[in-house]
Amino acid sequence: MTPLFFPKYGYIAKSAVSLVSVMLIFGITAGQARELTPHKAIYQMRMMSADSETQLSDVSGQNEFSLTRECDGYVISENYLLEFTYGSGENAVIVSQFQSWEHIDSGLYSFSVHEGSNFEPEKKFNGYAYRPPQVAEPEAFFSMQPNSSMPLPQAVYFPLAHTLELLDKADKGEKLFSAELFFGTEPDKAIKRTNSVIGKAQKSKEIDEMGSLSEPFYYPVQIAYFNPKSSEPVPEYEHTFHLQPNGVISYYEIDYGDFSVDAQLVEIEALPAPLCS
């Protein structure tokens, strides 16, 4: 894997979307009995390991995630701050705000991104995408390219629909799931080829900390993300997480090959559901 390289800071995280995309894949589509619980969660992030060539001595930060139910769809909001510390004593800081909306039939998806750091210019953009049943041919539009569309794979998944499929397969005891997944980010990073491995249900350990949002068990899931235009057999990064049947994530890890971070749940609360006619 080849991480982004900034001359002043050395090796650093690949992109904002890869750091938070594990949280963007949890949701639901219409016409299904499953309902995920609207909630807000705060995760404390830290470095697990790093190769010596990365020059990293520490990674720390916080991720504030929320899943909100609306009558016609779901809103995911995410705010995070990450600080990378190097052996030289220098620091790199990333601050990001992300919000997405997905229709209950998973045929419409929109997103907005606002990201800043102390080593790159500020990024601010948005976009939207369609897929069946809303349209016959999936396509996406981006604010930086307002007059042109990007065709999407016919069988592309948006994040919430992808999670529904993961949970359905987990319930059936299926272990493998491959799919092309569309994220809310720049056009050249928006589609990933994913291979998921779903483990057997495990007894939950964080019941007391999660209160009414706890479930008796979770599914351990590992997803490898690949550049669909690359023939490299090694993924760009991997996510491992504990997925409860209600959609709450009690723990997750991100492995970039040359360094890895984990996210511990430190605070969680249920959010109200709307009254829809």
C-alpha positions, 0 to 999 in steps of 0.5 A: 500500500502507498499512503499519502505522503506530505513532505513536512509530516511524513506518512499520514492517514490515507484520506478522511473518508477512509478514517470514517467510512466504517461509520458510514456503512450502518443503516436500513432500507425500506420494505424490510422488517429490520429497524436500526436504532437512531443514536449518537455515539462518541468514540475515542481513537488511538494508535494500535501499531505503526511501522518504523518508516511511518515516523509516527509516534502516536495517533489520537482523536475523537469521532462523534457519530449520529444516526437520525431517522427521518420519515423519508430517509436516514441522516448520518452526521459525523464530526471528528478530530485526529492528531498525528504525532511524529518522532520529530515532535511535529504534529498534524491535525485533521478536523472533518465534518461529514453529513449524508442522507439516504432515502428509505428505498436506498435509491437516493443518496446525498452528502456534504464534506467540510475538512480542514488540517494544518498541512493542506488547504481546506476542502468543502464540497457536496454531491448526490447519487441515484440508483435503482429503483429511482433510476435505471442507470446509476450515476453520481454528481459532484459540486466540483464537476456540476455539469457532468455526471459519473456513471456508477456500477449497475449493482452499486450499493449506497452505505445504508443498503450495504449494511442491510445486506451485511446484517441479512447475511449475518442472520442467515449465517453467510460468511462472505459478501463482495460489493462495489460501494459508493461513498461521499467523497471526491470522484476519484475516491468515491467507489471502492470494491469491498470484500466482507467477512462476517463472523459468528455472533459473539456475546456482547461485553459492553452491555453496562456501558451501552444501557438500553442500546445494548444487544446480547450479541454482536457480529464481528465483521471485517471489510477490505477496501480496494481501488476498483481500477487497481489489480493489486491483491492487497487492500488499501485499508481494512475495517474490523468492527463489532456490529450489533443487530440494531446497527450500533457499533460497540468497537472498531479498528482501521488497519492501513498496513503501515499503521493501525488505529482503534476506536473505543466507545466512550459515550452513547445515547438513543435519539428519538424517532419521528412521528410519521403518518 
